Amino acid sequence: VGASRAVLDGVVRGVLLAVPFEQLDVALGRGINIDPDVVFAKLVTHRRGGYCFEVNILVREALRAMGYSVEERMARVLIGGGVTGFTHFVLVVTIDDARYLVDCGFGASSPRVPVPLASITDDGSDVPIDGAPRRTGRPVLAYPDALRLVADNGVHVPSGGWRLQSFSSRHWERGEDDEECWRDMYVFHTEGPVYPADVELGNHWVSTRLEDNFFTNTRLAVLFTPDGVVISEGDRLMKRQRQAQGDLAALFGPLAASTLPADATPCYASDA
């Protein structure tokens, strides 16, 4: 199998549809072993799920075996306005001279496609954000979601880092300005070296810290569907499925129109 963009797209999609995101072992106090053989046995042999360190290590091993150049990166999670340590694990994959962010382990917000770094380095523009110009990438359609990269400007990582943002259909539906609908997910540096100890430390912190730790204080499982997600959190079961595409049509025009019949009604049905 050649190390092509089309094959990489298929790997990302296949993993998200087949391997649940879940942290049940963390919630049960069992700890997480990220040795590649242990990860393979859990996620493939026993058909379990895992969180970022497990799922992305599985993807890393598979891609390298297929001939891809894969680098590891650590990220700070920015959801909800808070800032974590480097507790999220992602991959940067190179095909010829093109580089892509690959992340199959960010729960219900995992990017469904490899995100081209060229979307900001080559195709980006300066947009006023928070009163100052900020390098902003062109939106990337990751149906049913929309993503983009934005320069961090040295706020959370050294200069040269990028934030990954998702477009909030709910905020768009409320009539908010398009720029206000983009929400930070995490920030990473494309050139920041990562060593095995960094990965071990991040995994240990997330899987064992008891105070103010979402992962040790809830039970979560997420399974992707072609146009949404099914989420089990605590005693709740939720289904989120795209039913319209008004926001995507506004962002992508005819590109989105080829995905679903044109419809500008609310974009997500949640909590089925």
C-alpha positions as CSV (number, residue, x, y, z in Angstrom):
1,V,0.0,0.0,0.0
2,G,1.5,3.3,-1.0
3,A,1.9,6.1,1.5
4,S,-0.6,8.5,-0.2
5,R,-3.0,11.1,1.0
6,A,-6.0,9.0,-0.1
7,V,-4.8,6.1,2.0
8,L,-4.1,8.3,4.9
9,D,-7.7,9.7,4.6
10,G,-9.0,6.1,4.7
11,V,-6.9,5.2,7.7
12,V,-8.2,8.1,9.8
13,R,-11.8,7.5,8.8
14,G,-11.5,3.8,9.4
15,V,-10.0,4.2,12.8
16,L,-12.6,6.7,13.9
17,L,-15.5,4.5,12.8
18,A,-14.0,1.3,14.2
19,V,-12.2,2.2,17.4
20,P,-14.2,4.0,20.2
21,F,-12.7,6.8,22.2
22,E,-13.1,5.7,25.8
23,Q,-11.3,6.1,29.2
24,L,-13.1,3.5,31.2
25,D,-9.8,2.0,32.5
26,V,-8.8,5.4,33.8
27,A,-12.2,5.9,35.5
28,L,-11.8,2.4,37.1
29,G,-8.3,3.2,38.4
30,R,-6.6,0.5,36.2
31,G,-4.1,2.9,34.7
32,I,-3.0,3.0,31.0
33,N,-0.1,1.1,29.6
34,I,1.0,2.7,26.3
35,D,3.5,0.0,25.2
36,P,2.6,-0.5,21.5
37,D,2.0,-4.2,21.9
38,V,-0.3,-3.7,24.9
39,V,-2.2,-1.0,22.9
40,F,-2.6,-3.3,20.0
41,A,-3.9,-6.1,22.2
42,K,-6.4,-3.9,23.8
43,L,-7.7,-2.0,20.8
44,V,-7.4,-4.6,18.1
45,T,-7.4,-8.1,19.6
46,H,-9.9,-7.3,22.4
47,R,-11.8,-4.7,20.3
48,R,-11.7,-2.1,23.1
49,G,-11.3,1.6,22.7
50,G,-8.9,4.1,24.2
51,Y,-8.0,7.7,24.6
52,C,-5.5,9.9,22.8
53,F,-2.2,8.2,23.9
54,E,-3.6,4.7,23.0
55,V,-5.5,5.4,19.8
56,N,-2.8,7.7,18.3
57,I,0.0,5.3,19.2
58,L,-1.9,2.6,17.3
59,V,-2.3,4.9,14.4
60,R,1.4,5.9,14.6
61,E,2.6,2.3,14.5
62,A,0.3,1.5,11.6
63,L,1.3,4.5,9.5
64,R,5.0,3.9,10.1
65,A,4.6,0.3,9.0
66,M,2.9,1.5,5.8
67,G,5.8,3.8,5.0
68,Y,4.6,7.1,6.3
69,S,6.9,9.6,8.0
70,V,5.3,10.3,11.4
71,E,6.3,12.7,14.1
72,E,4.8,13.0,17.6
73,R,3.7,16.2,19.1
74,M,2.3,17.1,22.5
75,A,-0.5,19.7,22.8
76,R,-2.2,21.9,25.5
77,V,-6.0,21.5,25.6
78,L,-7.8,24.9,25.5
79,I,-11.5,23.8,25.6
80,G,-13.7,25.9,27.9
81,G,-11.2,28.7,28.3
82,G,-8.8,26.7,30.5
83,V,-5.2,25.7,29.6
84,T,-3.7,22.3,30.5
85,G,-0.2,21.1,30.5
86,F,1.0,19.1,27.6
87,T,-1.5,16.4,28.1
88,H,-2.7,15.7,24.6
89,F,-0.9,13.5,22.1
90,V,-1.1,14.1,18.3
91,L,0.7,13.2,15.2
92,V,2.2,15.1,12.3
93,V,2.4,13.0,9.1
94,T,4.5,14.0,6.1
95,I,3.7,12.9,2.5
96,D,6.3,14.2,0.0
97,D,6.7,17.8,1.2
98,A,3.2,18.1,2.6
99,R,2.5,17.9,6.4
100,Y,-0.8,17.0,8.1
101,L,-2.1,17.0,11.6
102,V,-3.6,13.6,12.4
103,D,-5.5,13.0,15.6
104,C,-7.9,10.1,16.1
105,G,-8.0,10.6,19.9
106,F,-9.8,13.8,20.8
107,G,-13.1,12.3,21.7
108,A,-16.2,13.6,19.8
109,S,-14.1,16.4,18.4
110,S,-11.5,14.3,16.7
111,P,-10.6,15.6,13.2
112,R,-12.2,13.3,10.7
113,V,-9.6,14.2,8.1
114,P,-5.9,14.9,8.1
115,V,-5.6,18.7,8.6
116,P,-3.1,20.1,6.0
117,L,-0.6,22.4,7.7
118,A,-0.5,24.2,4.3
119,S,-4.0,25.4,5.0
120,I,-2.4,28.0,7.2
121,T,1.2,28.2,6.0
122,D,0.4,28.6,2.3
123,D,-3.4,29.4,2.2
124,G,-3.8,31.4,5.4
125,S,-4.5,35.1,5.8
126,D,-4.2,37.7,8.6
127,V,-7.5,38.2,10.4
128,P,-8.2,40.6,13.2
129,I,-8.9,38.5,16.3
130,D,-9.0,39.9,19.8
131,G,-7.9,43.3,18.5
132,A,-4.8,42.1,16.7
133,P,-4.0,40.4,13.4
134,R,-3.6,36.7,13.6
135,R,-2.5,34.2,10.9
136,T,-5.6,32.2,10.2
137,G,-5.9,29.1,8.0
138,R,-8.6,28.4,5.4
139,P,-11.4,26.3,6.8
140,V,-11.1,22.5,6.2
141,L,-14.2,20.5,5.6
142,A,-14.2,17.4,7.8
143,Y,-17.8,16.5,7.3
144,P,-19.9,16.9,9.3
145,D,-17.5,19.3,11.0
146,A,-15.4,22.3,9.9
147,L,-11.9,23.0,11.3
148,R,-9.2,25.5,10.9
149,L,-5.7,26.3,12.2
150,V,-4.9,29.7,13.8
151,A,-1.6,31.1,14.9
152,D,-1.1,31.0,18.7
153,N,1.2,34.1,18.6
154,G,3.3,32.8,21.5
155,V,0.4,32.8,24.0
156,H,0.5,29.1,25.0
157,V,3.5,27.7,23.2
158,P,6.6,29.4,21.7
159,S,6.2,31.4,18.5
160,G,5.3,29.2,15.6
161,G,2.6,27.2,17.3
162,W,-0.9,26.6,15.9
163,R,-4.3,26.3,17.6
164,L,-6.8,23.8,16.1
165,Q,-10.3,25.3,16.1
166,S,-13.8,23.9,15.3
167,F,-16.8,25.7,14.0
168,S,-19.7,25.7,16.4
169,S,-23.0,25.1,14.5
170,R,-25.0,26.0,17.6
171,H,-23.4,29.5,17.9
172,W,-23.8,30.0,14.2
173,E,-27.5,29.1,14.5
174,R,-27.9,31.7,17.2
175,G,-26.8,34.4,14.7
176,E,-23.3,35.0,16.1
177,D,-20.6,36.5,13.9
178,D,-18.7,33.8,12.0
179,E,-15.5,34.6,13.8
180,E,-17.2,34.1,17.2
181,C,-18.3,30.7,16.1
182,W,-14.7,29.3,16.0
183,R,-13.8,27.6,19.2
184,D,-10.3,26.6,20.4
185,M,-9.6,22.9,20.9
186,Y,-5.9,22.7,21.5
187,V,-2.6,24.2,20.7
188,F,0.6,22.5,19.5
189,H,4.0,23.3,18.0
190,T,4.8,21.7,14.7
191,E,8.6,21.8,15.4
192,G,8.6,21.0,19.1
193,P,10.6,17.8,19.8
194,V,8.8,15.1,21.7
195,Y,10.7,12.4,23.6
196,P,9.3,9.1,25.1
197,A,9.5,10.6,28.6
198,D,7.1,13.4,27.5
199,V,4.6,10.9,26.3
200,E,4.9,8.8,29.4
201,L,4.6,11.8,31.7
202,G,1.5,13.1,29.9
203,N,-0.2,9.7,29.9
204,H,0.6,9.2,33.6
205,W,-0.8,12.6,34.6
206,V,-4.0,12.2,32.7
207,S,-4.6,8.7,33.8
208,T,-3.9,9.1,37.5
209,R,-4.5,12.7,38.7
210,L,-7.6,12.6,40.8
211,E,-8.2,16.3,41.5
212,D,-10.2,18.3,38.9
213,N,-9.6,15.6,36.3
214,F,-12.4,14.9,33.9
215,F,-10.9,11.5,32.9
216,T,-10.8,10.1,36.4
217,N,-14.1,11.5,37.4
218,T,-16.5,10.4,34.7
219,R,-17.1,7.4,32.4
220,L,-17.0,8.3,28.7
221,A,-17.2,6.4,25.5
222,V,-17.6,7.9,22.0
223,L,-18.3,6.1,18.7
224,F,-18.2,7.9,15.4
225,T,-20.9,7.4,12.8
226,P,-20.6,8.6,9.1
227,D,-22.5,11.9,10.0
228,G,-22.3,12.2,13.7
229,V,-21.4,10.6,17.0
230,V,-22.9,8.4,19.7
231,I,-21.7,9.4,23.2
232,S,-22.1,7.5,26.5
233,E,-21.2,9.7,29.4
234,G,-22.1,8.7,33.0
235,D,-25.7,7.6,32.8
236,R,-26.6,9.5,29.6
237,L,-26.6,8.2,26.1
238,M,-26.6,10.9,23.4
239,K,-26.7,10.8,19.6
240,R,-25.5,13.8,17.6
241,Q,-26.2,13.8,13.9
242,R,-26.0,16.5,11.3
243,Q,-29.4,17.1,9.8
244,A,-28.7,20.3,7.8
245,Q,-25.8,22.3,6.5
246,G,-26.5,26.0,6.6
247,D,-23.3,26.7,8.4
248,L,-21.2,24.6,6.0
249,A,-22.9,26.2,3.0
250,A,-21.9,29.6,4.4
251,L,-18.3,28.5,4.9
252,F,-17.7,26.3,1.8
253,G,-20.5,27.2,-0.7
254,P,-20.9,24.6,-3.5
255,L,-18.5,22.2,-1.8
256,A,-20.9,21.7,1.1
257,A,-23.9,21.7,-1.2
258,S,-22.6,18.5,-2.8
259,T,-22.7,16.7,0.6
260,L,-26.4,17.2,1.6
261,P,-29.4,18.9,0.0
262,A,-29.3,22.6,0.6
263,D,-30.9,23.5,4.0
264,A,-30.3,26.4,6.2
265,T,-32.2,25.1,9.2
266,P,-30.5,24.2,12.5
267,C,-27.4,22.1,11.9
268,Y,-27.3,19.5,14.8
269,A,-29.8,17.4,16.5
270,S,-28.4,16.4,19.9
271,D,-29.2,14.3,22.9
272,A,-31.4,11.7,21.1
